[in-house]
Amino acid sequence: MRIALLTSDLTYKHGWGNYGLNLIKSLQAQNHDLTILTARNSQQIEGLKIHPGLPAIAPPEQYALPKLFLWHNRIAKLIQDCDVIHSTIELYAPLLPLISKGRPTFMTAHGSYINLPEIRRFPANWIFKRAFESTHIISVSNYTDSVAKSVVPSAEKSVVLNAVDAEHFADIERQATDKPIVVCSGGVKFRKGTLQLIKAIAKVRETFPDIQCYIIGTLEAEPGYVEMVKTEIEKLNLQDSVFLTGFVSDSELRDYYAEANVFALPSINQDWKFEGFGLATLEASAAGLPVIGSRGCGAEDAIDDGKTGILVSQDSTEELSSAIIDLLQNPEKAWRMGAAGRIKAQSYTWNDIARQLISLYESKLNR
């Protein structure tokens, strides 16, 4: 079986790229033949032969949808000897009906963009709806799958939970610090609940005056929201307690995880946007941290409530601050959750994802 993969740029800097790169490596490790089409701005990866001929999506390229239609014949030629076609992101799905030629097609739904048929204007909304209905949708969480069932009820669907490179974080050893530390990774965005976390830290400081909170990730995605966050930090006099780090290197991230007592990502559903899975949460679990996330989103799959961490209601500063205080006041409980989280993370491997996908491909081919 030869597999055609349509992917974004291959990078660990965003979720789409991380998914595509890890999936490719796992499929290759299991000796599957791949034809890899990537976004035009993808870096070359040693050991991979890629065809960088798809519109860029991070940052988004202008007129991406028309370009898919203009270039579909050229793309079809590159994958003419493939048995199945898998778009690893939602934005390339409109290509699938044009290039399938009767072959099975699949699309990974990571989260918010499963709503494209409802949020885009005509005719783009109709194009995405037609594409989603004609392919097999693979959701990375049960919550994403529930949204897919609402948006495109007639499409074939499966759930293949997201994965993490647990071994990359497995050797992180806890480091004792003289101050309690809370870490959040995912950038400063409304959907990540950054403002709610800051307000919760203000409450936590009443019990732990020396609390430190490091919010890691992009400061560029939502500039207006970042300014609101900075204003709130000043308003609550948290300049010596809350720090917006921006992007950090992998070694720096590992250091933050080693010193942290708690990881908190209080995601909030924002209109059509939602946390599709919460990969950063599972990475923190792999590093041995107790984790806090939100109900009503993909984090429900990333966190075993009461076992690997705590799920709180969205937009509830009270529940969030209480959960942080609970874990800081009960280090044994926090340690047990971190240990259980490590075990959980080690069971969500990319090799398992690859095997599950191959099983889906084969079942469609054998019909």
Stockholm file with secondary structure:
# STOCKHOLM 1.0

chainA/1-367         MRIALLTSDLTYKHGWGNYGLNLIKSLQAQNHDLTILTARNSQQIEGLKIHPGLPAIAPPEQYALPKLFLWHNRIAKLIQDCDVIHSTIELYAPLLPLISKGRPTFMTAHGSYINLPEIRRFPANWIFKRAFESTHIISVSNYTDSVAKSVVPSAEKSVVLNAVDAEHFADIERQATDKPIVVCSGGVKFRKGTLQLIKAIAKVRETFPDIQCYIIGTLEAEPGYVEMVKTEIEKLNLQDSVFLTGFVSDSELRDYYAEANVFALPSINQDWKFEGFGLATLEASAAGLPVIGSRGCGAEDAIDDGKTGILVSQDSTEELSSAIIDLLQNPEKAWRMGAAGRIKAQSYTWNDIARQLISLYESKLNR
#=GR chainA/1-367 SS CEEEEECSCCCSSSHHHHHHHHHHHHHHHTTCEEEEEEETTCCCCTTCCEEEEECCBTTBCTTHHHHHHHHHHHHHHHTTTCSEEEESSGGGGGGHHHHCTTCCEEEEECSGGGGHHHHSCTTHHHHHHHHHHTSEEEESSHHHHHHHHHHCTTSEEEECCCCCCHHHHHTCCCCCCSSCEEEEESCSCGGGTHHHHHHHHHHHHHHCTTCEEEEESCSSSCHHHHHHHHHHHHHTTCTTTEEEEESCCHHHHHHHHHHCSEEEECCCCBTTBCCSSCHHHHHHHHTTCCEEEESSSTHHHHCCBTTTEEEECTTCHHHHHHHHHHHHHCHHHHHHHHHHHHHHHHTSCHHHHHHHHHHHHHHHHTC
#=GC SS_cons         CEEEEECSCCCSSSHHHHHHHHHHHHHHHTTCEEEEEEETTCCCCTTCCEEEEECCBTTBCTTHHHHHHHHHHHHHHHTTTCSEEEESSGGGGGGHHHHCTTCCEEEEECSGGGGHHHHSCTTHHHHHHHHHHTSEEEESSHHHHHHHHHHCTTSEEEECCCCCCHHHHHTCCCCCCSSCEEEEESCSCGGGTHHHHHHHHHHHHHHCTTCEEEEESCSSSCHHHHHHHHHHHHHTTCTTTEEEEESCCHHHHHHHHHHCSEEEECCCCBTTBCCSSCHHHHHHHHTTCCEEEESSSTHHHHCCBTTTEEEECTTCHHHHHHHHHHHHHCHHHHHHHHHHHHHHHHTSCHHHHHHHHHHHHHHHHTC
//
